[in-house]
Amino acid sequence: MKLILKILMIVFVSIGISNAYANDYEKTLQQANQTYNEGMYDSAIILYNHIVSAKMESPNLYYNLGNAYFKNNDLPNAILYFEKAKKLAPYDEEITYNLNIANSMIVDKIERVPVMFYKNWWNYFYNMFNADSWTIISLSIWTVFVVLLGFFILSKSRRSKKLSFFFASLFLFVSIVSFGLASQKYYYTKENKEAIIFTPTITVKSSPTSNSVDLFVIHEGTKVMIIDKVDSWNKIKILDGSVGWIPVTSLESI
């Protein structure tokens, strides 16, 4: 009995501490929003970053921080946090609009390599929901598949067996696809494979050494894909497919 009381006490204390932290960050967020509205962007950035440093994240938090950096004429950080917000809310029109404005102000105008039609379709469905939503959808469809499989096994009618087998096969396929989307979305969200250039001008090298051949130049605010890392160098790819090496310190992961 004493053990149960101790466990319950620990649970209630933990809940109380969590609520206290939640209230504290809620107050900080309100204060940050107020200072932003008053035009004190430096102070707003400090307050927003205080929340971010506590491992709190949301599309609105990143979006507000991106706006504060943009108002403070810090384009790389603005793009970085708009991209973080877009990662969590890919179809939010305000985030996309502000990100496009920020991208229009950077030096590099890089055209994306054309994408095959089937990849565009995959990306369309991929961006419809976040990782958690795709996981729930996948599990729900899998549950329907199991129910239909049960109908197929237990049904004595030939027609019912045919129908349940057809729909079970269909839901199995959809479940596999949705699970693939959930896995890819989770990996994309958790793994830092994209980054924003923070060095005003950086020369991309042919290999991870400072005396290697110069390939091309990119500027701050440009988004890159990180495809490899060797010591203090990252191998990156830009939208047009060009590949090269830059120092780790010249970029920030999204």
C-alpha positions in Angstrom: 0.0 0.0 0.0 2.8 2.4 0.9 4.5 1.6 -2.4 1.4 2.5 -4.3 1.1 5.8 -2.4 4.7 6.6 -3.2 4.1 5.9 -6.9 1.0 8.0 -6.9 2.9 10.8 -5.2 5.7 10.7 -7.7 3.1 10.8 -10.6 1.3 13.8 -9.1 4.5 15.7 -8.5 5.7 14.9 -12.0 2.4 16.2 -13.5 2.7 19.3 -11.3 6.2 20.0 -12.5 5.2 19.4 -16.2 2.3 21.8 -15.8 4.5 24.4 -14.2 7.0 24.2 -17.1 4.2 24.3 -19.6 2.8 27.5 -17.9 6.2 29.0 -17.8 6.8 28.5 -21.5 3.3 29.7 -22.3 4.1 32.9 -20.5 7.4 33.2 -22.3 5.7 32.7 -25.6 3.1 35.4 -24.8 5.9 37.7 -23.8 7.8 37.0 -27.0 4.7 37.6 -29.1 4.1 40.9 -27.3 7.7 42.1 -27.7 7.5 41.2 -31.4 4.3 43.2 -31.9 6.0 46.1 -30.2 8.9 46.0 -32.7 11.5 44.8 -30.2 12.7 42.0 -32.5 16.0 41.4 -30.7 14.2 40.7 -27.4 11.6 38.6 -29.2 14.4 36.4 -30.8 15.9 35.9 -27.3 12.6 34.8 -25.8 11.7 32.5 -28.7 15.1 30.9 -28.7 14.7 30.3 -24.9 11.7 28.2 -25.7 13.4 26.4 -28.6 16.4 25.6 -26.4 14.1 23.7 -24.1 13.4 21.3 -27.0 9.9 22.7 -27.5 8.8 22.9 -31.2 5.7 23.8 -33.2 5.0 25.3 -36.6 3.8 28.6 -35.0 6.9 28.9 -32.8 9.3 28.4 -35.7 7.2 30.7 -37.9 7.2 33.5 -35.4 10.9 33.1 -34.8 11.5 33.2 -38.6 9.5 36.4 -38.8 11.5 38.0 -36.0 14.7 37.2 -37.7 13.3 38.4 -41.0 12.3 41.7 -39.4 15.8 41.9 -37.9 17.4 41.5 -41.4 18.9 38.1 -40.6 18.0 36.3 -43.7 19.7 32.9 -43.1 18.1 32.4 -39.7 14.7 33.6 -41.1 14.9 30.9 -43.9 16.2 28.3 -41.4 13.2 28.7 -39.1 10.7 29.1 -41.9 12.0 25.7 -43.2 11.7 24.2 -39.8 8.1 25.4 -39.6 7.4 24.0 -43.1 8.8 20.7 -42.1 6.1 20.4 -39.4 3.3 22.1 -41.5 4.2 21.6 -45.2 0.9 22.9 -46.5 0.6 26.1 -44.4 0.1 28.9 -46.8 1.5 31.7 -44.6 4.7 29.7 -43.9 5.1 28.9 -47.6 4.5 32.5 -48.6 7.0 34.0 -46.1 9.6 31.4 -47.0 9.2 32.2 -50.7 9.6 35.9 -50.0 12.8 35.2 -48.0 14.2 32.9 -50.7 13.5 35.6 -53.3 16.0 37.9 -51.5 19.0 35.5 -51.5 21.8 35.8 -54.0 21.7 32.3 -55.5 18.8 31.5 -57.9 19.2 27.8 -58.4 16.8 25.9 -60.6 15.6 22.5 -59.4 16.4 19.4 -61.4 13.1 18.2 -63.1 11.4 15.5 -61.1 9.7 12.4 -62.6 5.8 12.5 -62.5 5.6 9.5 -60.2 7.9 11.2 -57.7 5.7 14.3 -57.8 2.7 12.1 -57.0 4.6 10.4 -54.1 5.6 13.9 -52.8 2.0 15.1 -53.0 0.8 12.3 -50.7 3.9 12.5 -48.6 3.3 16.1 -47.7 -0.4 15.7 -46.9 0.2 14.7 -43.3 3.0 14.7 -40.7 4.7 11.5 -39.5 2.3 10.9 -36.5 -0.8 11.3 -38.7 0.6 8.9 -41.4 1.4 6.4 -38.6 -2.2 6.6 -37.3 -3.6 6.2 -40.8 -1.3 3.2 -41.5 -2.4 1.4 -38.3 -6.1 2.2 -39.0 -5.8 0.7 -42.5 -3.9 -2.3 -41.1 -6.8 -2.9 -38.6 -9.3 -2.8 -41.4 -7.1 -5.3 -43.3 -7.1 -7.7 -40.3 -10.9 -7.5 -40.0 -11.3 -8.2 -43.7 -8.9 -11.1 -43.4 -11.0 -12.5 -40.6 -14.1 -12.2 -42.7 -12.3 -14.1 -45.5 -11.2 -16.9 -43.2 -14.5 -17.3 -41.3 -17.0 -16.6 -44.2 -18.7 -19.7 -45.7 -20.1 -17.8 -48.7 -18.0 -18.0 -51.8 -19.1 -14.5 -52.8 -18.2 -13.1 -49.4 -14.8 -14.7 -49.6 -14.1 -13.2 -52.9 -15.2 -9.7 -51.8 -13.3 -9.9 -48.5 -10.2 -11.2 -50.2 -10.3 -8.4 -52.8 -10.7 -5.6 -50.2 -8.2 -7.2 -47.9 -5.6 -7.2 -50.6 -6.5 -3.6 -51.4 -6.2 -2.5 -47.8 -3.0 -4.4 -47.4 -1.4 -2.6 -50.3 -2.7 0.8 -49.0 -1.4 0.0 -45.6 2.1 -0.8 -46.9 2.1 2.5 -48.9 1.0 4.5 -45.9 3.5 2.8 -43.6 6.2 3.7 -46.2 5.1 7.3 -46.1 5.1 7.4 -42.3 8.6 5.9 -42.2 10.0 8.3 -44.7 8.3 11.3 -43.0 9.6 10.2 -39.6 13.1 9.9 -41.0 12.9 13.2 -42.9 11.6 15.0 -39.7 14.2 13.5 -37.3 17.3 13.2 -39.4 19.1 16.5 -40.3 19.7 16.0 -44.0 19.0 19.5 -45.2 20.7 22.7 -44.1 21.0 26.4 -44.8 24.2 28.2 -45.7 25.3 30.8 -43.1 28.6 31.9 -44.5 28.1 35.1 -46.7 30.1 33.5 -49.5 31.5 29.9 -49.6 33.5 28.1 -52.3 32.4 24.5 -52.7 35.4 22.1 -53.0 35.9 18.9 -55.0 37.1 17.0 -51.9 37.1 17.5 -48.1 40.4 19.6 -48.0 40.9 23.3 -48.3 43.5 23.0 -51.1 41.3 20.9 -53.4 39.8 22.2 -56.6 37.2 25.0 -56.5 33.9 23.8 -58.1 31.4 26.6 -57.6 30.3 29.4 -55.1 27.1 29.6 -53.1 25.9 32.3 -50.6 24.1 32.6 -47.3 20.5 31.6 -47.2 20.8 28.8 -49.8 19.3 25.5 -49.0 21.5 22.4 -49.5 21.2 18.6 -49.0 23.8 17.0 -46.8 24.7 13.6 -48.3 28.0 12.8 -46.4 30.3 13.9 -43.7 34.1 13.5 -43.3 35.8 15.0 -40.3 34.9 18.8 -40.3 33.5 18.7 -43.9 30.1 18.1 -45.3 29.4 16.8 -48.8 26.4 18.8 -50.1 24.1 18.8 -53.1 22.2 21.8 -54.3 18.9 21.9 -56.2 20.4 21.7 -59.7 22.3 18.5 -58.8 25.7 20.0 -58.3 27.8 18.3 -55.6 30.8 19.3 -53.5 32.3 19.8 -50.1 32.1 22.6 -47.6 33.2 23.1 -43.9 30.6 22.0 -41.3 30.8 25.4 -39.7 29.4 27.1 -42.8 25.9 25.8 -42.5 23.1 25.0 -40.0 20.9 21.9 -40.2 17.2 22.3 -40.6 
